[in-house]
Amino acid sequence: MHPTDDQLVAAYLERGDAQAFRRLVERHQERIYGYLLGMVRDPEVANDLFQETFLRVLAALRQERASYTRQGRWLAWVLRIARNAALDYLRSRRRWQDVTPEDGEEGGSFWDRLPDETPGADELLEEAELQERLAACIERLPPEQREVLLLRQEAELTFREIAELTGVSINTALGRMRYALINLRKMMLQPQKQPASE
């Protein structure tokens, strides 16, 4: 049986078990990194913020008055730290990253899980284009809607956890998700601009 997050935290805090902490990071790294990447839209920045998040986590755990209370909510607690790191970065940039990538710009969609080495079959190409279009539409959402969508999709948080993390009511979190989905559907149904032929 796998140890719970709280058991791994206890092993780290009580015995200094670095392997237990490593298991915690590995268990949740995809969700946390996926959330950060969705927030900042830059893999290098997301990687830096991921590392910054866990430096802050370690610093908080080492303090006697650590804010983690060991109530089975490790991921939500870490995501709160990740969110603060992302918001600090975005504030320092003085704007949200709400622009779509330029044509030809490298870097895949955070929902694009297709391996690069896959042969370019028609259905794979169509799927990749759909994923890129979806990611571009998500980037155009208002920041509050995009954040709720990312916390639900990437981090797999409940709406109660999202509400607590973002400091809003559950109804507000649900409303933001609803409007995000409505807006995404409208954007996805809009006809695509065809590139000009050369």
N, CA and C atoms as an extended XYZ file, in Angstrom:
594
Properties=species:S:1:pos:R:3:atomname:S:1:resname:S:1:resid:I:1 pbc="F F F"
N         0.847       -1.195        0.000 N   MET     1
C         0.000        0.000        0.000 CA  MET     1
C         0.884        1.248        0.000 C   MET     1
N         0.508        2.216       -0.819 N   HIS     2
C         1.314        3.428       -0.927 CA  HIS     2
C         1.029        4.350        0.256 C   HIS     2
N         2.084        4.986        0.781 N   PRO     3
C         1.845        5.930        1.877 CA  PRO     3
C         1.064        7.144        1.388 C   PRO     3
N         0.264        7.726        2.277 N   THR     4
C        -0.489        8.934        1.938 CA  THR     4
C         0.463       10.124        1.902 C   THR     4
N        -0.035       11.237        1.367 N   ASP     5
C         0.765       12.464        1.371 CA  ASP     5
C         1.154       12.835        2.802 C   ASP     5
N         0.182       12.739        3.726 N   ASP     6
C         0.467       13.108        5.117 CA  ASP     6
C         1.537       12.213        5.739 C   ASP     6
N         1.521       10.929        5.408 N   GLN     7
C         2.553       10.024        5.934 CA  GLN     7
C         3.931       10.392        5.388 C   GLN     7
N         3.978       10.774        4.111 N   LEU     8
C         5.260       11.195        3.521 CA  LEU     8
C         5.746       12.498        4.131 C   LEU     8
N         4.824       13.432        4.368 N   VAL     9
C         5.204       14.693        5.016 CA  VAL     9
C         5.740       14.401        6.412 C   VAL     9
N         5.047       13.531        7.150 N   ALA    10
C         5.490       13.193        8.506 CA  ALA    10
C         6.878       12.561        8.488 C   ALA    10
N         7.139       11.671        7.516 N   ALA    11
C         8.460       11.041        7.411 CA  ALA    11
C         9.539       12.087        7.173 C   ALA    11
N         9.204       13.088        6.353 N   TYR    12
C        10.180       14.152        6.081 CA  TYR    12
C        10.397       15.028        7.322 C   TYR    12
N         9.304       15.439        7.959 N   LEU    13
C         9.411       16.350        9.096 CA  LEU    13
C        10.009       15.675       10.332 C   LEU    13
N         9.624       14.437       10.584 N   GLU    14
C        10.039       13.776       11.820 CA  GLU    14
C        11.385       13.070       11.712 C   GLU    14
N        11.713       12.564       10.506 N   ARG    15
C        12.955       11.791       10.354 CA  ARG    15
C        13.913       12.399        9.343 C   ARG    15
N        13.499       13.508        8.713 N   GLY    16
C        14.351       14.116        7.691 CA  GLY    16
C        14.501       13.224        6.471 C   GLY    16
N        13.465       12.435        6.174 N   ASP    17
C        13.504       11.470        5.077 CA  ASP    17
C        13.363       12.193        3.730 C   ASP    17
N        14.503       12.446        3.088 N   ALA    18
C        14.498       13.170        1.806 CA  ALA    18
C        13.799       12.357        0.710 C   ALA    18
N        13.884       11.025        0.788 N   GLN    19
C        13.225       10.170       -0.204 CA  GLN    19
C        11.712       10.341       -0.135 C   GLN    19
N        11.175       10.520        1.072 N   ALA    20
C         9.732       10.732        1.234 CA  ALA    20
C         9.317       12.034        0.559 C   ALA    20
N        10.128       13.076        0.729 N   PHE    21
C         9.813       14.360        0.099 CA  PHE    21
C         9.899       14.240       -1.417 C   PHE    21
N        10.908       13.503       -1.900 N   ARG    22
C        11.049       13.301       -3.346 CA  ARG    22
C         9.807       12.592       -3.912 C   ARG    22
N         9.286       11.619       -3.179 N   ARG    23
C         8.088       10.908       -3.637 CA  ARG    23
C         6.885       11.856       -3.722 C   ARG    23
N         6.787       12.764       -2.756 N   LEU    24
C         5.701       13.751       -2.793 CA  LEU    24
C         5.789       14.605       -4.050 C   LEU    24
N         6.988       15.091       -4.335 N   VAL    25
C         7.185       15.938       -5.513 CA  VAL    25
C         6.845       15.153       -6.777 C   VAL    25
N         7.363       13.932       -6.888 N   GLU    26
C         7.119       13.128       -8.086 CA  GLU    26
C         5.638       12.798       -8.251 C   GLU    26
N         4.947       12.571       -7.144 N   ARG    27
C         3.529       12.218       -7.197 CA  ARG    27
C         2.682       13.335       -7.783 C   ARG    27
N         3.051       14.590       -7.509 N   HIS    28
C         2.201       15.720       -7.895 CA  HIS    28
C         2.821       16.657       -8.921 C   HIS    28
N         4.028       16.337       -9.420 N   GLN    29
C         4.734       17.305      -10.268 CA  GLN    29
C         3.987       17.645      -11.556 C   GLN    29
N         3.327       16.664      -12.183 N   GLU    30
C         2.632       16.955      -13.445 CA  GLU    30
C         1.496       17.946      -13.247 C   GLU    30
N         0.728       17.766      -12.191 N   ARG    31
C        -0.393       18.677      -11.932 CA  ARG    31
C         0.108       20.082      -11.624 C   ARG    31
N         1.117       20.168      -10.782 N   ILE    32
C         1.618       21.483      -10.366 CA  ILE    32
C         2.284       22.190      -11.548 C   ILE    32
N         3.135       21.474      -12.275 N   TYR    33
C         3.791       22.078      -13.437 CA  TYR    33
C         2.754       22.450      -14.495 C   TYR    33
N         1.778       21.569      -14.736 N   GLY    34
C         0.729       21.864      -15.718 CA  GLY    34
C        -0.039       23.123      -15.368 C   GLY    34
N        -0.339       23.291      -14.089 N   TYR    35
C        -1.026       24.505      -13.644 CA  TYR    35
C        -0.147       25.734      -13.887 C   TYR    35
N         1.120       25.656      -13.486 N   LEU    36
C         2.022       26.801      -13.657 CA  LEU    36
C         2.215       27.143      -15.136 C   LEU    36
N         2.371       26.127      -15.970 N   LEU    37
C         2.545       26.370      -17.403 CA  LEU    37
C         1.307       27.034      -17.987 C   LEU    37
N         0.138       26.596      -17.557 N   GLY    38
C        -1.089       27.225      -18.022 CA  GLY    38
C        -1.204       28.677      -17.594 C   GLY    38
N        -0.652       28.999      -16.435 N   MET    39
C        -0.717       30.374      -15.931 CA  MET    39
C         0.251       31.303      -16.664 C   MET    39
N         1.487       30.842      -16.908 N   VAL    40
C         2.511       31.753      -17.441 CA  VAL    40
C         2.818       31.537      -18.919 C   VAL    40
N         2.405       30.378      -19.483 N   ARG    41
C         2.546       30.093      -20.913 CA  ARG    41
C         3.983       30.114      -21.426 C   ARG    41
N         4.922       29.782      -20.557 N   ASP    42
C         6.322       29.750      -20.957 CA  ASP    42
C         6.974       28.593      -20.194 C   ASP    42
N         7.413       27.540      -20.906 N   PRO    43
C         7.962       26.370      -20.210 CA  PRO    43
C         9.152       26.680      -19.297 C   PRO    43
N        10.033       27.569      -19.722 N   GLU    44
C        11.189       27.897      -18.886 CA  GLU    44
C        10.766       28.617      -17.609 C   GLU    44
N         9.843       29.568      -17.752 N   VAL    45
C         9.351       30.292      -16.576 CA  VAL    45
C         8.595       29.334      -15.663 C   VAL    45
N         7.769       28.455      -16.255 N   ALA    46
C         7.020       27.484      -15.451 CA  ALA    46
C         7.972       26.581      -14.679 C   ALA    46
N         9.062       26.168      -15.309 N   ASN    47
C        10.056       25.333      -14.631 CA  ASN    47
C        10.702       26.098      -13.474 C   ASN    47
N        11.054       27.360      -13.712 N   ASP    48
C        11.622       28.188      -12.633 CA  ASP    48
C        10.630       28.340      -11.485 C   ASP    48
N         9.356       28.579      -11.820 N   LEU    49
C         8.336       28.750      -10.783 CA  LEU    49
C         8.075       27.439      -10.038 C   LEU    49
N         8.178       26.318      -10.746 N   PHE    50
C         8.034       25.007      -10.106 CA  PHE    50
C         9.120       24.834       -9.037 C   PHE    50
N        10.358       25.157       -9.409 N   GLN    51
C        11.464       25.052       -8.452 CA  GLN    51
C        11.282       26.042       -7.302 C   GLN    51
N        10.859       27.266       -7.628 N   GLU    52
C        10.605       28.282       -6.604 CA  GLU    52
C         9.515       27.812       -5.636 C   GLU    52
N         8.478       27.179       -6.186 N   THR    53
C         7.395       26.661       -5.347 CA  THR    53
C         7.940       25.692       -4.310 C   THR    53
N         8.774       24.758       -4.740 N   PHE    54
C         9.259       23.755       -3.788 CA  PHE    54
C        10.331       24.293       -2.856 C   PHE    54
N        11.033       25.334       -3.248 N   LEU    55
C        11.916       26.011       -2.293 CA  LEU    55
C        11.080       26.664       -1.195 C   LEU    55
N         9.950       27.284       -1.596 N   ARG    56
C         9.050       27.891       -0.611 CA  ARG    56
C         8.407       26.826        0.273 C   ARG    56
N         8.058       25.683       -0.315 N   VAL    57
C         7.469       24.576        0.451 CA  VAL    57
C         8.451       24.102        1.518 C   VAL    57
N         9.706       23.868        1.113 N   LEU    58
C        10.723       23.416        2.071 CA  LEU    58
C        10.933       24.438        3.183 C   LEU    58
N        10.990       25.713        2.800 N   ALA    59
C        11.176       26.760        3.805 CA  ALA    59
C        10.012       26.782        4.790 C   ALA    59
N         8.788       26.625        4.285 N   ALA    60
C         7.611       26.641        5.155 CA  ALA    60
C         7.601       25.428        6.075 C   ALA    60
N         7.967       24.259        5.552 N   LEU    61
C         7.954       23.045        6.373 CA  LEU    61
C         9.023       23.082        7.470 C   LEU    61
N        10.113       23.773        7.213 N   ARG    62
C        11.202       23.830        8.207 CA  ARG    62
C        10.872       24.761        9.372 C   ARG    62
N         9.913       25.637        9.180 N   GLN    63
C         9.543       26.563       10.243 CA  GLN    63
C         8.633       25.872       11.232 C   GLN    63
N         8.754       26.239       12.498 N   GLU    64
C         7.884       25.680       13.537 CA  GLU    64
C         6.425       26.000       13.249 C   GLU    64
N         6.165       27.184       12.716 N   ARG    65
C         4.796       27.618       12.477 CA  ARG    65
C         4.382       27.356       11.026 C   ARG    65
N         4.791       26.202       10.512 N   ALA    66
C         4.467       25.860        9.122 CA  ALA    66
C         2.963       25.926        8.893 C   ALA    66
N         2.591       26.431        7.730 N   SER    67
C         1.171       26.623        7.445 CA  SER    67
C         0.478       25.332        7.021 C   SER    67
N         1.253       24.250        6.813 N   TYR    68
C         0.623       22.977        6.450 CA  TYR    68
C         0.181       22.268        7.724 C   TYR    68
N        -1.089       21.906        7.795 N   THR    69
C        -1.644       21.357        9.035 CA  THR    69
C        -1.848       19.848        9.011 C   THR    69
N        -1.372       19.170        7.953 N   ARG    70
C        -1.460       17.712        7.856 CA  ARG    70
C        -2.897       17.214        7.952 C   ARG    70
N        -3.735       17.713        7.104 N   GLN    71
C        -5.131       17.267        7.088 CA  GLN    71
C        -5.502       16.707        5.717 C   GLN    71
N        -4.566       16.015        5.094 N   GLY    72
C        -4.852       15.377        3.817 CA  GLY    72
C        -5.021       16.349        2.666 C   GLY    72
N        -4.442       17.531        2.776 N   ARG    73
C        -4.640       18.553        1.753 CA  ARG    73
C        -3.295       19.068        1.230 C   ARG    73
N        -2.330       18.175        1.139 N   TRP    74
C        -0.987       18.545        0.697 CA  TRP    74
C        -1.006       19.246       -0.663 C   TRP    74
N        -1.670       18.649       -1.649 N   LEU    75
C        -1.676       19.219       -2.998 CA  LEU    75
C        -2.297       20.615       -3.004 C   LEU    75
N        -3.409       20.787       -2.317 N   ALA    76
C        -4.050       22.111       -2.277 CA  ALA    76
C        -3.125       23.135       -1.628 C   ALA    76
N        -2.416       22.720       -0.573 N   TRP    77
C        -1.484       23.626        0.113 CA  TRP    77
C        -0.331       24.015       -0.821 C   TRP    77
N         0.227       23.036       -1.525 N   VAL    78
C         1.333       23.327       -2.445 CA  VAL    78
C         0.844       24.194       -3.603 C   VAL    78
N        -0.370       23.910       -4.094 N   LEU    79
C        -0.901       24.725       -5.187 CA  LEU    79
C        -1.129       26.173       -4.759 C   LEU    79
N        -1.464       26.384       -3.508 N   ARG    80
C        -1.600       27.761       -3.028 CA  ARG    80
C        -0.244       28.475       -3.118 C   ARG    80
N         0.814       27.771       -2.751 N   ILE    81
C         2.174       28.337       -2.847 CA  ILE    81
C         2.542       28.561       -4.313 C   ILE    81
N         2.214       27.585       -5.181 N   ALA    82
C         2.497       27.728       -6.617 CA  ALA    82
C         1.730       28.905       -7.196 C   ALA    82
N         0.481       29.042       -6.788 N   ARG    83
C        -0.350       30.153       -7.282 CA  ARG    83
C         0.267       31.487       -6.888 C   ARG    83
N         0.714       31.600       -5.627 N   ASN    84
C         1.345       32.848       -5.180 CA  ASN    84
C         2.618       33.140       -5.971 C   ASN    84
N         3.400       32.105       -6.242 N   ALA    85
C         4.617       32.298       -7.041 CA  ALA    85
C         4.265       32.777       -8.449 C   ALA    85
N         3.238       32.167       -9.050 N   ALA    86
C         2.819       32.565      -10.403 CA  ALA    86
C         2.281       33.992      -10.410 C   ALA    86
N         1.461       34.333       -9.417 N   LEU    87
C         0.904       35.691       -9.360 CA  LEU    87
C         1.997       36.724       -9.118 C   LEU    87
N         2.983       36.376       -8.277 N   ASP    88
C         4.123       37.284       -8.067 CA  ASP    88
C         4.838       37.538       -9.392 C   ASP    88
N         5.056       36.467      -10.154 N   TYR    89
C         5.718       36.622      -11.450 CA  TYR    89
C         4.874       37.484      -12.390 C   TYR    89
N         3.579       37.185      -12.470 N   LEU    90
C         2.706       37.932      -13.380 CA  LEU    90
C         2.607       39.398      -12.978 C   LEU    90
N         2.547       39.658      -11.687 N   ARG    91
C         2.528       41.059      -11.223 CA  ARG    91
C         3.827       41.764      -11.616 C   ARG    91
N         4.939       41.043      -11.513 N   SER    92
C         6.220       41.669      -11.869 CA  SER    92
C         6.260       41.995      -13.361 C   SER    92
N         5.526       41.228      -14.147 N   ARG    93
C         5.426       41.514      -15.581 CA  ARG    93
C         4.353       42.560      -15.861 C   ARG    93
N         3.519       42.841      -14.838 N   ARG    94
C         2.445       43.843      -14.892 CA  ARG    94
C         1.369       43.522      -15.920 C   ARG    94
N         1.252       42.260      -16.284 N   ARG    95
C         0.161       41.881      -17.165 CA  ARG    95
C         0.053       40.362      -17.172 C   ARG    95
N        -1.135       39.872      -17.516 N   TRP    96
C        -1.328       38.441      -17.712 CA  TRP    96
C        -0.844       38.093      -19.109 C   TRP    96
N        -0.417       36.857      -19.277 N   GLN    97
C         0.044       36.396      -20.582 CA  GLN    97
C        -1.171       35.938      -21.388 C   GLN    97
N        -1.878       36.894      -22.003 N   ASP    98
C        -3.110       36.578      -22.703 CA  ASP    98
C        -2.972       36.655      -24.215 C   ASP    98
N        -1.764       36.504      -24.716 N   VAL    99
C        -1.583       36.599      -26.157 CA  VAL    99
C        -1.439       35.205      -26.735 C   VAL    99
N        -1.884       35.036      -27.961 N   THR   100
C        -1.719       33.743      -28.610 CA  THR   100
C        -0.320       33.679      -29.206 C   THR   100
N         0.247       32.479      -29.307 N   PRO   101
C         1.595       32.373      -29.864 CA  PRO   101
C         1.627       32.863      -31.311 C   PRO   101
N         2.749       33.436      -31.682 N   GLU   102
C         2.938       33.887      -33.059 CA  GLU   102
C         3.023       32.678      -33.969 C   GLU   102
N         2.663       32.852      -35.229 N   ASP   103
C         2.798       31.762      -36.192 CA  ASP   103
C         4.251       31.319      -36.242 C   ASP   103
N         4.441       30.024      -36.202 N   GLY   104
C         5.806       29.497      -36.276 CA  GLY   104
C         6.515       29.445      -34.939 C   GLY   104
N         5.899       29.986      -33.883 N   GLU   105
C         6.550       29.967      -32.573 CA  GLU   105
C         6.555       28.541      -32.045 C   GLU   105
N         7.684       28.129      -31.504 N   GLU   106
C         7.782       26.763      -31.002 CA  GLU   106
C         7.187       26.677      -29.616 C   GLU   106
N         6.942       25.460      -29.182 N   GLY   107
C         6.372       25.235      -27.859 CA  GLY   107
C         4.965       24.710      -28.004 C   GLY   107
N         4.725       23.516      -27.497 N   GLY   108
C         3.422       22.894      -27.675 CA  GLY   108
C         2.426       23.341      -26.635 C   GLY   108
N         1.200       22.985      -26.886 N   SER   109
C         0.105       23.235      -25.971 CA  SER   109
C         0.315       22.432      -24.706 C   SER   109
N        -0.141       22.967      -23.576 N   PHE   110
C         0.012       22.222      -22.333 CA  PHE   110
C        -0.939       21.042      -22.291 C   PHE   110
N        -1.944       20.987      -23.179 N   TRP   111
C        -2.820       19.824      -23.256 CA  TRP   111
C        -2.368       18.882      -24.362 C   TRP   111
N        -1.386       19.305      -25.105 N   ASP   112
C        -0.922       18.500      -26.228 CA  ASP   112
C        -0.018       17.399      -25.682 C   ASP   112
N        -0.523       16.186      -25.628 N   ARG   113
C         0.228       15.067      -25.057 CA  ARG   113
C         0.731       14.109      -26.143 C   ARG   113
N         0.713       14.551      -27.411 N   LEU   114
C         1.155       13.659      -28.482 CA  LEU   114
C         2.678       13.636      -28.536 C   LEU   114
N         3.285       12.450      -28.626 N   PRO   115
C         4.738       12.390      -28.712 CA  PRO   115
C         5.248       12.984      -30.025 C   PRO   115
N         6.390       13.648      -29.951 N   ASP   116
C         6.955       14.320      -31.131 CA  ASP   116
C         7.344       13.343      -32.230 C   ASP   116
N         7.759       12.128      -31.843 N   GLU   117
C         8.275       11.203      -32.837 CA  GLU   117
C         7.178       10.445      -33.596 C   GLU   117
N         5.924       10.719      -33.276 N   THR   118
C         4.834       10.036      -33.966 CA  THR   118
C         4.794       10.462      -35.435 C   THR   118
N         4.624        9.503      -36.347 N   PRO   119
C         4.511        9.868      -37.768 CA  PRO   119
C         3.324       10.796      -37.989 C   PRO   119
N         3.413       11.695      -38.957 N   GLY   120
C         2.397       12.716      -39.191 CA  GLY   120
C         1.176       12.212      -39.932 C   GLY   120
N         0.470       11.256      -39.380 N   ALA   121
C        -0.766       10.772      -39.993 CA  ALA   121
C        -1.816       11.869      -39.929 C   ALA   121
N        -2.774       11.839      -40.877 N   ASP   122
C        -3.795       12.881      -40.963 CA  ASP   122
C        -4.548       13.084      -39.661 C   ASP   122
N        -4.973       11.965      -39.023 N   GLU   123
C        -5.760       12.128      -37.798 CA  GLU   123
C        -4.932       12.716      -36.660 C   GLU   123
N        -3.636       12.394      -36.606 N   LEU   124
C        -2.779       12.972      -35.582 CA  LEU   124
C        -2.575       14.462      -35.829 C   LEU   124
N        -2.437       14.834      -37.086 N   LEU   125
C        -2.276       16.239      -37.434 CA  LEU   125
C        -3.530       17.022      -37.049 C   LEU   125
N        -4.691       16.456      -37.371 N   GLU   126
C        -5.945       17.132      -37.021 CA  GLU   126
C        -6.084       17.274      -35.514 C   GLU   126
N        -5.742       16.220      -34.781 N   GLU   127
C        -5.820       16.257      -33.315 CA  GLU   127
C        -4.871       17.316      -32.749 C   GLU   127
N        -3.656       17.368      -33.269 N   ALA   128
C        -2.678       18.355      -32.800 CA  ALA   128
C        -3.176       19.771      -33.075 C   ALA   128
N        -3.746       19.986      -34.263 N   GLU   129
C        -4.268       21.312      -34.603 CA  GLU   129
C        -5.425       21.693      -33.687 C   GLU   129
N        -6.276       20.719      -33.371 N   LEU   130
C        -7.395       20.970      -32.465 CA  LEU   130
C        -6.887       21.334      -31.068 C   LEU   130
N        -5.868       20.609      -30.601 N   GLN   131
C        -5.309       20.892      -29.277 CA  GLN   131
C        -4.661       22.287      -29.243 C   GLN   131
N        -3.960       22.638      -30.307 N   GLU   132
C        -3.341       23.967      -30.376 CA  GLU   132
C        -4.409       25.057      -30.385 C   GLU   132
N        -5.469       24.807      -31.122 N   ARG   133
C        -6.556       25.793      -31.184 CA  ARG   133
C        -7.208       25.942      -29.812 C   ARG   133
N        -7.423       24.799      -29.129 N   LEU   134
C        -8.002       24.836      -27.787 CA  LEU   134
C        -7.110       25.623      -26.832 C   LEU   134
N        -5.805       25.356      -26.871 N   ALA   135
C        -4.878       26.079      -25.997 CA  ALA   135
C        -4.896       27.576      -26.292 C   ALA   135
N        -4.956       27.949      -27.569 N   ALA   136
C        -5.011       29.369      -27.940 CA  ALA   136
C        -6.294       30.005      -27.419 C   ALA   136
N        -7.398       29.268      -27.493 N   CYS   137
C        -8.673       29.792      -26.975 CA  CYS   137
C        -8.622       29.942      -25.458 C   CYS   137
N        -8.008       28.984      -24.777 N   ILE   138
C        -7.884       29.063      -23.314 CA  ILE   138
C        -7.081       30.303      -22.932 C   ILE   138
N        -6.042       30.597      -23.690 N   GLU   139
C        -5.222       31.779      -23.408 CA  GLU   139
C        -6.024       33.070      -23.527 C   GLU   139
N        -7.073       33.067      -24.360 N   ARG   140
C        -7.866       34.277      -24.570 CA  ARG   140
C        -8.943       34.463      -23.505 C   ARG   140
N        -9.139       33.461      -22.642 N   LEU   141
C       -10.138       33.597      -21.573 CA  LEU   141
C        -9.712       34.679      -20.583 C   LEU   141
N       -10.683       35.328      -19.915 N   PRO   142
C       -10.317       36.232      -18.825 CA  PRO   142
C        -9.498       35.462      -17.772 C   PRO   142
N        -8.533       36.110      -17.125 N   PRO   143
C        -7.629       35.411      -16.200 CA  PRO   143
C        -8.342       34.584      -15.127 C   PRO   143
N        -9.434       35.105      -14.548 N   GLU   144
C       -10.116       34.379      -13.478 CA  GLU   144
C       -10.740       33.095      -14.011 C   GLU   144
N       -11.304       33.149      -15.219 N   GLN   145
C       -11.900       31.952      -15.816 CA  GLN   145
C       -10.811       30.942      -16.183 C   GLN   145
N        -9.724       31.428      -16.743 N   ARG   146
C        -8.641       30.542      -17.143 CA  ARG   146
C        -8.048       29.837      -15.918 C   ARG   146
N        -7.897       30.572      -14.823 N   GLU   147
C        -7.308       29.969      -13.628 CA  GLU   147
C        -8.179       28.844      -13.085 C   GLU   147
N        -9.488       29.067      -12.991 N   VAL   148
C       -10.388       28.015      -12.502 CA  VAL   148
C       -10.326       26.801      -13.424 C   VAL   148
N       -10.337       27.038      -14.721 N   LEU   149
C       -10.261       25.937      -15.684 CA  LEU   149
C        -8.976       25.135      -15.489 C   LEU   149
N        -7.844       25.819      -15.320 N   LEU   150
C        -6.561       25.136      -15.141 CA  LEU   150
C        -6.517       24.368      -13.822 C   LEU   150
N        -7.044       24.974      -12.756 N   LEU   151
C        -7.043       24.288      -11.463 CA  LEU   151
C        -7.907       23.032      -11.510 C   LEU   151
N        -8.986       23.087      -12.279 N   ARG   152
C        -9.876       21.926      -12.393 CA  ARG   152
C        -9.292       20.883      -13.342 C   ARG   152
N        -8.803       21.328      -14.516 N   GLN   153
C        -8.324       20.412      -15.545 CA  GLN   153
C        -6.927       19.878      -15.246 C   GLN   153
N        -5.993       20.763      -14.958 N   GLU   154
C        -4.601       20.354      -14.770 CA  GLU   154
C        -4.335       19.822      -13.367 C   GLU   154
N        -4.829       20.529      -12.347 N   ALA   155
C        -4.529       20.141      -10.969 CA  ALA   155
C        -5.572       19.195      -10.395 C   ALA   155
N        -6.711       19.045      -11.084 N   GLU   156
C        -7.775       18.144      -10.666 CA  GLU   156
C        -8.303       18.460       -9.272 C   GLU   156
N        -8.386       19.751       -8.940 N   LEU   157
C        -8.941       20.156       -7.650 CA  LEU   157
C       -10.462       20.132       -7.711 C   LEU   157
N       -11.081       19.951       -6.550 N   THR   158
C       -12.536       20.081       -6.463 CA  THR   158
C       -12.890       21.563       -6.495 C   THR   158
N       -14.170       21.857       -6.742 N   PHE   159
C       -14.575       23.263       -6.750 CA  PHE   159
C       -14.457       23.876       -5.355 C   PHE   159
N       -14.649       23.085       -4.317 N   ARG   160
C       -14.446       23.594       -2.946 CA  ARG   160
C       -12.983       24.008       -2.751 C   ARG   160
N       -12.058       23.159       -3.211 N   GLU   161
C       -10.632       23.476       -3.090 CA  GLU   161
C       -10.270       24.697       -3.937 C   GLU   161
N       -10.841       24.784       -5.126 N   ILE   162
C       -10.581       25.948       -5.988 CA  ILE   162
C       -11.081       27.217       -5.318 C   ILE   162
N       -12.273       27.150       -4.737 N   ALA   163
C       -12.840       28.321       -4.058 CA  ALA   163
C       -11.941       28.765       -2.911 C   ALA   163
N       -11.480       27.800       -2.106 N   GLU   164
C       -10.599       28.142       -0.977 CA  GLU   164
C        -9.276       28.718       -1.467 C   GLU   164
N        -8.715       28.106       -2.495 N   LEU   165
C        -7.416       28.539       -3.007 CA  LEU   165
C        -7.465       29.956       -3.583 C   LEU   165
N        -8.557       30.268       -4.289 N   THR   166
C        -8.646       31.574       -4.954 CA  THR   166
C        -9.376       32.613       -4.107 C   THR   166
N        -9.886       32.210       -2.947 N   GLY   167
C       -10.523       33.168       -2.049 CA  GLY   167
C       -11.892       33.640       -2.506 C   GLY   167
N       -12.645       32.758       -3.171 N   VAL   168
C       -13.996       33.115       -3.619 CA  VAL   168
C       -14.967       32.044       -3.124 C   VAL   168
N       -16.270       32.294       -3.291 N   SER   169
C       -17.265       31.292       -2.914 CA  SER   169
C       -17.279       30.158       -3.938 C   SER   169
N       -17.852       29.029       -3.529 N   ILE   170
C       -17.972       27.903       -4.463 CA  ILE   170
C       -18.827       28.316       -5.660 C   ILE   170
N       -19.892       29.077       -5.406 N   ASN   171
C       -20.748       29.516       -6.509 CA  ASN   171
C       -19.984       30.384       -7.507 C   ASN   171
N       -19.091       31.227       -6.995 N   THR   172
C       -18.277       32.057       -7.891 CA  THR   172
C       -17.340       31.184       -8.713 C   THR   172
N       -16.706       30.205       -8.064 N   ALA   173
C       -15.804       29.293       -8.782 CA  ALA   173
C       -16.574       28.518       -9.850 C   ALA   173
N       -17.761       28.016       -9.488 N   LEU   174
C       -18.594       27.297      -10.458 CA  LEU   174
C       -19.017       28.208      -11.607 C   LEU   174
N       -19.366       29.450      -11.271 N   GLY   175
C       -19.773       30.412      -12.299 CA  GLY   175
C       -18.635       30.716      -13.262 C   GLY   175
N       -17.429       30.868      -12.717 N   ARG   176
C       -16.274       31.148      -13.583 CA  ARG   176
C       -16.006       29.968      -14.518 C   ARG   176
N       -16.158       28.746      -13.990 N   MET   177
C       -15.962       27.560      -14.826 CA  MET   177
C       -17.032       27.516      -15.914 C   MET   177
N       -18.269       27.796      -15.527 N   ARG   178
C       -19.374       27.769      -16.497 CA  ARG   178
C       -19.116       28.766      -17.626 C   ARG   178
N       -18.742       30.008      -17.250 N   TYR   179
C       -18.487       31.022      -18.275 CA  TYR   179
C       -17.249       30.666      -19.112 C   TYR   179
N       -16.253       30.052      -18.472 N   ALA   180
C       -15.064       29.627      -19.230 CA  ALA   180
C       -15.472       28.625      -20.307 C   ALA   180
N       -16.319       27.660      -19.939 N   LEU   181
C       -16.745       26.648      -20.905 CA  LEU   181
C       -17.623       27.245      -22.002 C   LEU   181
N       -18.509       28.164      -21.615 N   ILE   182
C       -19.355       28.845      -22.619 CA  ILE   182
C       -18.481       29.621      -23.599 C   ILE   182
N       -17.519       30.382      -23.040 N   ASN   183
C       -16.636       31.186      -23.897 CA  ASN   183
C       -15.766       30.306      -24.794 C   ASN   183
N       -15.263       29.204      -24.230 N   LEU   184
C       -14.450       28.285      -25.041 CA  LEU   184
C       -15.267       27.712      -26.194 C   LEU   184
N       -16.505       27.326      -25.887 N   ARG   185
C       -17.349       26.749      -26.939 CA  ARG   185
C       -17.584       27.767      -28.053 C   ARG   185
N       -17.879       29.022      -27.676 N   LYS   186
C       -18.090       30.066      -28.689 CA  LYS   186
C       -16.846       30.247      -29.548 C   LYS   186
N       -15.690       30.308      -28.880 N   MET   187
C       -14.441       30.531      -29.628 CA  MET   187
C       -14.125       29.354      -30.541 C   MET   187
N       -14.356       28.134      -30.044 N   MET   188
C       -14.049       26.948      -30.845 CA  MET   188
C       -14.986       26.813      -32.047 C   MET   188
N       -16.217       27.352      -31.936 N   LEU   189
C       -17.174       27.261      -33.031 CA  LEU   189
C       -16.986       28.357      -34.081 C   LEU   189
N       -16.191       29.384      -33.729 N   GLN   190
C       -15.936       30.441      -34.708 CA  GLN   190
C       -15.114       29.874      -35.858 C   GLN   190
N       -15.427       30.308      -37.086 N   PRO   191
C       -14.624       29.811      -38.217 CA  PRO   191
C       -13.177       30.267      -38.074 C   PRO   191
N       -12.274       29.376      -38.437 N   GLN   192
C       -10.851       29.714      -38.375 CA  GLN   192
C       -10.467       30.531      -39.572 C   GLN   192
N        -9.539       31.464      -39.337 N   LYS   193
C        -8.980       32.224      -40.459 CA  LYS   193
C        -8.026       31.322      -41.231 C   LYS   193
N        -8.204       31.289      -42.515 N   GLN   194
C        -7.317       30.487      -43.355 CA  GLN   194
C        -6.045       31.304      -43.652 C   GLN   194
N        -4.870       30.663      -43.538 N   PRO   195
C        -3.651       31.407      -43.854 CA  PRO   195
C        -3.638       31.810      -45.318 C   PRO   195
N        -3.101       32.991      -45.573 N   ALA   196
C        -3.025       33.483      -46.965 CA  ALA   196
C        -2.066       32.594      -47.751 C   ALA   196
N        -2.485       32.253      -48.977 N   SER   197
C        -1.604       31.412      -49.798 CA  SER   197
C        -0.479       32.278      -50.367 C   SER   197
N         0.656       31.641      -50.490 N   GLU   198
C         1.828       32.398      -50.967 CA  GLU   198
C         1.898       32.375      -52.472 C   GLU   198
